[in-house]
Amino acid sequence: MAKIKITQVKSKIGAPERQKRTLAALGLKKLHQTVEHDDTPVILGMVEKVKHLVTVEK
């Protein structure tokens, strides 16, 4: 399965609690932290909800 790299580029301060929990579920704890996940519909849906806080690389 294809992998994607997700990097948090904006702070979660001021974001709704639901978006903070989505970042935590993706494994992002700090600014500029990068995690790698499989390219699944579930992960892509989570990324879509916080797309203004992260960048995605294939």
CORCOR-V544842 format. One record per helix or strand of 3 or more residues. SS is the DSSP state (H for helix, E for strand). FROM is the first residue (numbers start at 1). TO is the last residue. If there is no record, write none. Layout:
BEGIN
SS|FROM|TO ; SS|FROM|TO
END
This chain:
BEGIN
E|3|8 ; H|17|26 ; E|34|38 ; H|41|49 ; E|54|57
END
